[in-house]
Amino acid sequence: MSDYLSISIRFLDGAFHGRADYGEPEWPPSPLRIFQAIVAASAARWNERRGVHYAAPALRWFEQLKSPVIVTPPLKSITARGYRLYVPDNVGDLVGKSWSHGGEGSMADYRTEKTVRPTLFQDGEAVYYLWLLADAPEGFAKYRDTLFAAVSSIAHVGWGVDLVVADAAVLNETDAAALKGQRYFPTDEETDRPLRVPQAGTLDDLENRHRAFLNRVSGDGFAPVPPLAVYGIANYRSENEPPRALCAVFTLRQLDDNGFRPFDTARRGLHVAGMLRHIANDPDFSQSIGWSEKEIRRMVQGHGEERGQQHQPVQGARLAFLPLPSIEFRGDEKKVVGSIRRVLVTAFGALERGLFRRFERQFDGQELVDEKLNKPVALLAKQTENDGAIRWYFESATTWATVTPVILPGYDDPRKLRQRLRVESTAKLTAEEKSALLLKLDKRIEFLLRKAIRQAGFSDALAQHAELEWRSTGFWPGTDLASRYAVPDQHRRYRRLHVRITWRSPEGNSIEIPGPICIGGGKFSGLGLMMHDGT
């Protein structure tokens, strides 16, 4: 069982005033902020006012740790009204000069307006930072006592008014998982929550900055204090946030560019995805973007093994080619799923943005070739996501439902329970026994659907608390029976279902999740694609 180094920061008044790089509220408090608090507490505890010496080896060990998981208390549902301060500028000489000439200068004329609006959260709850000790460099046992003593000496984190009680401990995996609150995980993907983190050399840079501050005024005049420069940036994602996908949308045009080239969704969707993949598999195309054969096999074909070896699933990013049925309004203005006139290329997993954009540029203008006819049948033209016929795939919403069925990632009836429910077998079953068998089948399907959500990159919390509905008929007008959609050969033995998902937080509150969302065994070919219901 894995152990974690845990540092808990308990704010005494349920508020945090810290700000990020551009003045916006910082939440959660960054790991670099915690490291700076430990450094300051070390200097105070061992009375080292001009440089940290006693705890320096422990701090240099600590700054090399990987970015931690952060567990925070729930934020209050209200936003702080805030208040306004008027801070005197350092311009006393101007006021004195005015007085010397008989003027009526006042410091009140030189105050800078400063708005204060703290982040509010549940009183008495702590913010936890968890580092997996198995990933830590050697030396924890040697530096443990020094580090724990320094942490316990922290008096505030953020502004001076943000008084805290801090503690350090070692938690086993069970205790770490039992911590209540919102979890934030470091990720290689781009997010809206970049946080500063310490790295090797941060302590030395802090000490250099402190020395510069002490010596900023000398006989030679004033020397500005340089900003902290040695630190890293880690992107964090909440457990209630989906992965942020890179997307590129293309229209399917006639070869003479004289209109759309539509394809039937149920019967030709898989064929369209195959033609898109065929473009990316072409050696000339891959060479134009600098991809090797191994990268093509991994990111386009989904083969993690070497050629000729037993199949292995891909570890890391993989491209998905998703046909997008048009969402049309007919008659009574209800949304109707129409034919495929656009396609989406996206990535599951962390893919470098520049690499994806290079792929996108080369894809624009390519021809879709029908291998059976051995001739081009459509032309790809780049377009934006802000299109009324497809915006339902990208906007944020609470409830989503499939426009193409989900292929379950496994057998829904491995124990052959349905055979016992057939007419010729029902004589041996009571009503209670039939009900129990149906319940087991439903639980199996629910398990597989939650597994599919996790496999699409969503967090355990989102998968666990989502409300699920499923059936063979579609939830949208224009969709066909789930069994009528063409699927890849390797997935034909698995059941297909139309699914509706309502996203919930662990507390039961509704959550808005942005698209695109595509889950299940056929997610790389557009099966399991969802659109939102407008809520």
C-alpha positions in Angstrom: 0.0 0.0 0.0 1.4 3.4 -1.0 2.2 6.1 1.6 1.7 9.9 1.1 3.4 12.9 2.6 0.5 15.1 3.7 0.7 18.7 4.6 -2.6 20.2 5.9 -3.2 23.9 6.0 -6.2 25.0 8.1 -7.3 28.6 7.6 -8.7 30.0 10.8 -11.4 32.3 9.3 -12.5 30.3 6.3 -11.0 32.8 3.8 -8.0 33.1 1.5 -6.8 36.3 0.0 -4.0 35.0 -2.3 -3.9 36.1 -5.9 -2.5 34.5 -9.0 -0.2 36.1 -11.6 -2.7 38.6 -13.1 -4.5 39.5 -9.9 -7.3 36.9 -10.2 -8.2 34.8 -7.2 -5.9 31.8 -6.8 -7.6 28.6 -5.8 -6.4 26.2 -4.6 -3.3 27.9 -3.0 -0.4 26.9 -5.2 2.3 24.4 -4.1 4.9 27.2 -4.5 3.0 29.3 -2.0 3.2 26.4 0.5 6.9 26.0 -0.2 7.5 29.7 0.4 5.6 29.5 3.7 7.8 26.5 4.8 10.9 28.5 3.9 9.8 31.5 5.9 8.7 29.3 8.9 12.1 27.6 8.8 13.9 30.9 9.1 11.7 32.0 11.9 11.9 28.7 13.9 15.7 28.5 13.8 16.2 32.3 14.0 18.0 32.6 10.7 17.2 36.0 9.5 19.8 36.4 6.7 19.5 32.9 5.1 18.2 29.4 5.8 20.9 27.0 6.9 19.6 24.4 9.3 16.6 23.3 7.2 18.2 23.9 3.8 19.0 20.2 3.0 15.4 19.2 3.8 14.0 22.1 1.7 16.2 21.2 -1.2 14.9 17.6 -1.0 11.4 18.9 -0.8 11.6 21.2 -3.8 12.4 18.2 -6.1 9.1 16.4 -5.3 6.5 16.0 -8.1 3.4 18.2 -8.1 1.0 17.1 -5.4 -2.6 16.1 -5.4 -4.6 18.9 -3.7 -7.7 18.3 -1.6 -9.7 21.4 -0.7 -12.9 22.1 1.3 -16.0 23.0 -0.6 -16.3 26.6 -1.7 -19.2 28.5 -0.3 -22.0 29.1 -2.7 -21.8 32.9 -2.2 -19.1 35.2 -3.5 -17.5 37.6 -1.0 -18.7 41.1 -1.5 -15.2 42.3 -0.7 -14.1 45.7 0.5 -11.9 48.5 -0.7 -8.6 49.8 0.8 -6.8 53.0 0.0 -3.1 52.4 0.4 -0.7 55.3 0.8 1.9 55.6 -1.9 5.5 56.1 -1.0 5.4 59.8 -1.9 5.9 61.5 1.5 8.5 63.8 -0.1 5.9 65.3 -2.4 3.7 66.1 0.6 6.6 67.6 2.5 7.6 69.7 -0.4 4.1 71.1 -0.6 4.2 71.9 3.1 7.5 73.7 2.8 6.0 76.0 0.2 3.0 76.7 2.4 0.7 74.3 0.5 -2.0 72.1 1.9 -0.7 68.8 0.5 -2.1 65.6 2.1 -1.2 61.9 2.0 -4.9 61.3 1.3 -4.3 62.7 -2.2 -1.8 59.9 -2.9 -3.6 56.8 -2.0 -4.0 53.9 -4.4 -7.4 52.1 -4.5 -7.2 48.4 -3.8 -10.2 46.0 -4.0 -10.1 43.0 -1.6 -12.3 40.0 -2.4 -11.2 36.8 -0.7 -12.1 33.2 -1.6 -14.6 31.8 0.9 -14.9 28.2 2.0 -16.2 26.1 4.8 -14.9 27.2 8.2 -12.7 24.8 10.1 -11.8 22.7 7.0 -8.2 22.1 5.8 -6.5 22.2 2.5 -4.4 19.0 2.0 -1.3 18.5 -0.2 -0.5 14.9 -1.0 2.9 13.7 -2.4 3.3 10.0 -3.2 6.4 9.0 -1.4 7.1 6.2 -3.8 7.9 8.9 -6.4 10.0 10.9 -4.1 13.9 11.0 -4.1 15.7 9.2 -1.4 16.1 11.0 1.9 12.7 11.3 3.4 13.6 9.4 6.6 16.6 11.7 7.0 14.8 15.0 6.6 11.4 14.0 8.0 11.7 15.5 11.5 13.2 18.8 10.2 10.5 19.1 7.5 7.7 18.4 10.0 9.0 20.9 12.5 9.2 23.6 9.8 5.6 22.9 8.6 4.2 23.1 12.1 5.8 26.6 12.5 3.8 28.1 9.6 1.7 31.0 10.8 0.1 32.2 7.6 -0.3 31.4 3.9 -1.2 34.1 1.4 -1.6 37.5 3.0 -0.7 38.3 6.5 -4.3 38.1 7.6 -4.6 34.5 6.3 -3.7 32.9 9.6 -3.4 29.1 9.5 -2.5 26.0 11.6 -0.3 23.7 9.6 0.6 20.1 10.1 2.6 17.4 8.3 2.0 13.6 8.5 2.4 10.4 6.6 -0.9 8.9 5.4 -1.5 5.5 3.9 -3.5 5.0 0.7 -6.7 4.3 2.6 -6.5 7.4 4.8 -5.5 9.6 1.8 -8.5 8.4 -0.1 -10.8 9.1 2.8 -10.0 12.8 2.9 -13.2 14.7 2.1 -13.3 17.6 -0.3 -12.6 18.6 -3.9 -9.6 17.0 -5.4 -7.3 18.6 -7.9 -4.9 16.5 -10.0 -1.8 17.7 -11.9 -2.2 16.9 -15.6 -0.1 17.2 -18.8 -3.1 18.8 -20.6 -3.7 22.5 -20.8 -6.3 23.7 -18.2 -7.7 26.9 -16.9 -5.9 26.3 -13.6 -2.1 26.7 -13.9 -0.4 26.8 -10.5 3.2 27.6 -9.6 5.2 24.7 -8.1 8.7 24.6 -6.7 11.6 23.0 -8.6 15.3 22.4 -8.1 16.8 25.8 -7.5 13.8 27.5 -6.1 15.3 27.8 -2.6 18.5 29.3 -3.9 16.5 31.9 -5.9 14.4 32.7 -2.9 17.5 33.3 -0.8 19.0 35.5 -3.6 15.9 37.5 -3.7 15.9 37.9 0.1 19.5 39.1 0.0 18.6 41.6 -2.7 15.8 42.9 -0.5 18.1 43.4 2.5 20.6 45.3 0.3 18.2 47.2 -1.9 19.2 50.5 -0.3 22.9 51.3 -0.2 25.3 54.2 -0.7 25.0 53.7 -4.4 21.3 54.3 -4.3 18.3 52.0 -4.7 18.5 48.6 -6.4 15.1 47.0 -7.4 14.5 43.5 -6.1 14.2 41.0 -8.9 11.1 38.8 -9.1 11.2 35.1 -8.3 12.3 33.4 -11.5 13.0 29.7 -10.7 9.8 27.8 -10.4 7.6 25.5 -12.5 4.0 25.7 -13.8 1.7 22.7 -13.3 -1.7 22.5 -14.8 -4.4 21.2 -12.4 -7.8 19.8 -13.1 -10.6 19.2 -10.7 -12.1 15.7 -10.4 -15.3 17.3 -11.5 -13.8 18.7 -14.7 -13.5 16.7 -17.9 -10.3 16.6 -20.0 -9.9 19.5 -22.3 -9.8 18.1 -25.8 -8.1 19.6 -28.9 -10.6 19.9 -31.7 -10.6 20.5 -35.4 -13.8 20.6 -37.4 -14.1 20.1 -41.2 -17.0 20.2 -43.6 -17.5 17.5 -46.2 -17.8 19.3 -49.5 -18.6 18.1 -53.0 -15.5 17.7 -55.1 -16.3 20.9 -57.1 -17.0 22.7 -53.7 -20.6 23.3 -54.9 -22.3 22.2 -51.6 -22.2 19.6 -48.8 -21.5 16.0 -49.5 -23.8 14.2 -47.0 -23.5 10.6 -45.7 -26.1 8.5 -43.9 -25.3 8.5 -40.1 -26.3 4.9 -39.2 -25.0 3.1 -42.3 -22.1 5.2 -43.5 -20.8 6.9 -40.4 -18.2 4.2 -39.8 -17.2 4.3 -43.4 -16.6 8.1 -43.2 -14.4 7.6 -40.1 -12.4 5.0 -42.0 -11.8 7.3 -44.9 -10.5 10.0 -42.5 -8.2 7.5 -40.9 -7.0 6.4 -44.3 -5.8 10.0 -45.0 -3.7 10.1 -41.8 -2.3 6.6 -42.6 -0.9 7.7 -45.9 2.9 7.8 -45.8 3.1 11.0 -47.7 0.8 12.7 -45.3 2.6 11.4 -42.2 6.0 12.5 -43.6 4.6 16.0 -44.3 3.9 16.5 -40.6 7.1 14.7 -39.4 5.5 11.6 -37.9 7.2 8.2 -37.9 5.5 4.9 -38.8 5.5 4.1 -35.0 3.7 7.3 -34.2 1.1 6.7 -36.9 0.5 3.1 -35.6 0.0 4.5 -32.1 -1.9 7.7 -32.6 -4.0 6.9 -35.7 -4.3 3.1 -35.8 -4.3 2.5 -32.0 -1.5 -0.1 -31.9 0.8 0.2 -29.0 2.8 -2.9 -29.9 5.6 -3.3 -32.5 4.5 -4.6 -35.9 3.9 -8.4 -35.9 3.6 -8.6 -32.1 0.5 -9.3 -30.0 -1.9 -6.3 -29.8 -1.3 -3.9 -26.9 -3.5 -0.9 -26.1 -2.1 2.6 -26.7 -0.6 4.4 -23.7 -0.9 8.1 -24.2 -2.6 10.3 -26.8 -4.6 8.9 -29.6 -6.5 10.7 -32.4 -10.2 10.2 -32.9 -12.1 10.7 -36.2 -15.7 11.6 -35.4 -18.4 12.1 -38.1 -20.8 14.8 -36.9 -24.5 14.4 -37.8 -26.1 17.7 -38.5 -28.6 18.8 -35.8 -31.6 20.1 -37.8 -34.8 21.9 -36.8 -37.9 20.6 -38.6 -41.6 21.3 -38.2 -42.2 21.9 -34.5 -38.6 23.2 -34.0 -37.5 20.0 -32.2 -33.9 19.0 -32.7 -33.6 16.2 -35.3 -30.4 14.2 -36.0 -29.7 14.4 -39.7 -27.0 13.3 -42.1 -23.3 13.6 -41.7 -22.0 16.9 -43.3 -19.1 17.7 -41.0 -16.4 15.7 -39.2 -14.4 16.3 -36.0 -10.8 15.3 -35.4 -9.9 15.3 -31.7 -7.5 13.6 -29.3 -8.0 11.4 -26.3 -5.1 12.0 -23.9 -2.5 14.7 -23.8 -1.2 15.7 -27.2 1.1 18.6 -27.8 -0.9 21.5 -29.2 1.6 22.5 -31.8 1.7 18.9 -33.2 -2.1 18.8 -33.4 -2.3 22.1 -35.2 0.3 21.0 -37.7 -1.9 17.9 -38.3 -5.0 20.1 -38.6 -3.3 22.3 -41.3 -2.3 19.4 -43.4 -5.7 17.8 -43.1 -7.4 20.8 -44.6 -8.1 20.4 -48.3 -7.6 16.6 -48.3 -9.9 14.3 -50.4 -11.9 11.4 -48.9 -11.3 8.4 -51.1 -13.7 5.5 -51.2 -11.6 2.4 -51.5 -14.3 0.3 -53.0 -14.9 2.8 -55.8 -11.2 3.7 -55.9 -12.0 7.4 -56.3 -12.5 10.6 -54.3 -16.0 11.2 -53.0 -15.6 14.4 -50.8 -13.4 17.3 -50.0 -12.4 18.4 -46.5 -12.7 22.2 -45.7 -11.8 23.7 -42.3 -14.5 25.4 -40.4 -15.2 26.6 -36.8 -17.1 25.0 -34.0 -19.6 27.9 -33.9 -22.1 26.5 -36.3 -25.7 26.1 -35.4 -25.8 22.6 -36.8 -23.1 21.3 -34.6 -22.7 23.6 -31.6 -24.7 21.2 -29.5 -21.7 18.9 -29.5 -19.3 21.5 -28.0 -21.3 23.7 -25.5 -21.4 23.1 -21.7 -24.5 21.4 -20.3 -25.6 19.1 -17.5 -27.5 16.5 -19.6 -26.2 14.7 -22.7 -27.6 12.0 -24.8 -26.2 9.9 -27.7 -26.7 10.6 -31.4 -24.8 7.4 -32.1 -25.0 4.4 -29.8 -22.4 3.5 -27.2 -20.6 0.2 -27.6 -20.3 -1.4 -24.2 -16.6 -2.1 -23.2 -17.3 -5.7 -22.4 -20.0 -8.4 -22.3 -23.2 -7.3 -20.7 -24.3 -10.8 -19.9 -21.2 -13.0 -19.3 -23.2 -15.4 -17.1 -25.9 -16.0 -19.7 -28.7 -14.7 -17.4 -31.0 -13.8 -20.3 -31.2 -17.5 -21.3 -32.9 -18.1 -18.0 -35.4 -15.4 -18.7 -36.6 -16.9 -22.0 -40.2 -18.1 -22.2 -39.3 -21.8 -22.2 -37.3 -21.3 -18.9 -39.7 -19.0 -17.0 -41.6 -21.9 -15.5 -38.8 -22.5 -13.0 -38.5 -18.8 -12.0 -40.7 -16.9 -9.6 -41.4 -13.2 -10.1 -38.9 -12.3 -7.4 -36.2 -14.4 -9.2 -36.9 -12.8 -12.5 -36.7 -9.3 -10.9 -33.4 -10.3 -9.3 -31.9 -11.4 -12.6 -33.1 -8.2 -14.4 -31.5 -6.2 -11.6 -28.2 -8.0 -12.0 -28.3 -7.4 -15.8 -28.9 -3.7 -15.2 -26.1 -3.4 -12.7 -23.7 -5.0 -15.2 -24.7 -2.5 -17.9 -24.3 0.3 -15.4 -20.9 -0.9 -14.4 -19.8 -1.1 -18.1 -21.1 2.4 -18.8 -19.2 3.9 -15.9 -16.2 2.1 -17.1 -16.7 3.6 -20.6 -16.8 7.1 -19.0 -13.5 6.5 -17.2 -11.9 5.1 -20.3 -12.9 8.4 -22.2 -10.7 10.3 -19.7 -13.3 11.4 -17.2 -12.5 11.3 -13.5 -13.6 8.5 -11.1 -15.8 11.1 -9.3 -17.7 12.1 -12.5 -18.1 8.4 -13.6 -19.3 7.4 -10.1 -21.9 10.1 -9.6 -23.3 10.5 -13.1 -27.0 9.6 -13.5 -27.4 7.1 -16.3 -30.3 6.0 -18.6 -30.1 3.6 -21.4 -32.3 1.9 -24.0 -32.2 0.5 -27.5 -34.1 3.4 -29.1 -32.6 6.8 -29.4 -33.3 9.8 -27.2 -33.4 12.2 -30.2 -35.7 12.3 -33.2 -33.8 11.1 -36.3 -31.7 8.4 -34.4 -32.1 4.8 -35.4 -32.2 1.6 -33.3 -28.8 1.0 -31.7 -28.4 -2.3 -33.4 -28.7 -0.8 -36.9 -25.5 1.3 -36.7 -22.4 -0.1 -38.5 -19.6 -0.9 -36.0 -16.0 -2.1 -36.3 -15.6 -5.9 -36.6 -13.8 -6.3 -33.2 -16.8 -4.7 -31.4 -19.7 -6.6 -33.1 -19.9 -9.1 -30.2 -20.6 -6.3 -27.7 -24.0 -4.7 -27.1 -24.9 -1.2 -28.3 -27.1 1.2 -26.4 -28.3 4.7 -26.6 -27.4 6.5 -23.4 -28.3 9.7 -21.5 -26.0 11.1 -18.9 -26.8 13.8 -16.3 -23.6 14.9 -14.6 -23.5 15.3 -10.8 -21.0 16.2 -8.2 -20.3 14.0 -5.2 -22.7 16.3 -3.3 -25.4 15.6 -5.8 -25.3 19.1 -7.5 -25.7 19.3 -11.2 -22.5 20.0 -13.2 -22.1 21.6 -16.6 -19.6 19.6 -18.7 -18.3 20.9 -22.1 -18.2 18.8 -25.2 -17.2 17.0 -27.2 -18.2 13.8 -25.4 -17.8 10.4 -27.0 -17.6 7.2 -25.0 -17.5 3.4 -25.4 -15.7 0.9 -27.5 -16.2 2.9 -30.8 -15.3 6.3 -29.5 -12.3 6.6 -31.9 -14.7 6.3 -34.9 -17.6 8.4 -33.6 -19.8 5.8 -32.0 -21.0 6.9 -28.6 -21.1 10.6 -29.7 -23.3 12.8 -27.5 -25.0 16.2 -27.8 -26.5 18.2 -25.0 -30.2 18.8 -24.4 -30.0 22.6 -24.2 -30.0 22.8 -20.4 
